[in-house]
Amino acid sequence: MSAMTDTSNPALFDVTIICTTDDFQASYWMERLSAGVCKTVSSGNYPMVLAVSEDWSSSSGAGNGLGTLYAFQKACIVAKEKYGVDLSSELMEGKISAALYHTAGKGTRLAPLPASENNNKPGVKLPVCHQLADGSYEPITVLEAVVRQTGIYASSRSGRLSVFWGDQIFVPTAPFKYTPTHHVDIMCTLEEEPPTEKVWVDKGLSKYGVIAVSSGEKGDAAQVEKVDHPTAMRMLKNLGDIARVGPSLGSFSVSAKMLQALCDEFSSELQAKDGKLDTDPHFWMPLTL
């Protein structure tokens, strides 16, 4: 037996972008989400679903850094062709909120469940049904659950692109309605204890990408990737006094200006569809350390 949930009025981003591994999956998710979780309830263009594939030249993929920029650029093309909407301008003017969900990978940590969906890990079905546009009910997938869950951030992120992982379900323990103060914000779990070497070891922070937040009024933060306490303190010395630290969850949002700056900076890689850059070691660490 499975429960049924009402999705008639969920909190949603104006634009939902799905980054997939191939065109077949992109077509499937665009149709599936448009008829379900993101079904349009008015005559306008929003909520809009744009699914694109990462047809990258490198066999190792673009990484979640270049992959995010490339998926957004492809989504802008689809939005223009399909709806006549200039997605980049709308975002830059703060008229809309947008979210991008990465779905690549076979779902090793979810095994053996993804095998039931031909290793399509975001397509794994959960024991809860939701209503589709035609009135029928079907089990909600992991990706659909993530889209519904992360929609609570939409009202706080107009003019920003939020990036999530298609199989990462979490329960927020901090207020999700806020006013962004920086061009980049990264989701993390912060420890209440001061970042002493004992806390670092006890919490196993050397195994994760760690976010450190300064004690200043601005709340500036920096990221270090899988290092011990002495190394972290040396790398973070420019941040000043550190108030709290904790593992990064990877999900982040960027302002439209930062998004454009990154696209301009890596325009040659994006045009050639070559290279591999991840956000944590190649974007956030160089920017914050």
Secondary structure, 3 states (H helix, E strand, C coil): CCEEECCCCCCCCCEEEEEECCHHHHHHHHHHHHCCCCCCCCCCCCCEEEEEECCCCCCCCCHHHHHHHHHHHHHHHHHHHHHCCCHHHHHHCCCCCEEEEECCCCCHHHCCHHHHHCCCHHHCEEEEEEECCCCCEEEEEHHHHHHHHHHHHHHHCCCEEEEEECCCCCCCCCCCCCCCCCCEEEEECCCCCCCCHHHHHHCCHHHCEEEEEECCCCCCEEEEECCCHHHHHHHCHHHCCEEEEEEEEEEEEEEHHHHHHHHHHCHHHHHHCCCCCCHHHHHHHHHHC
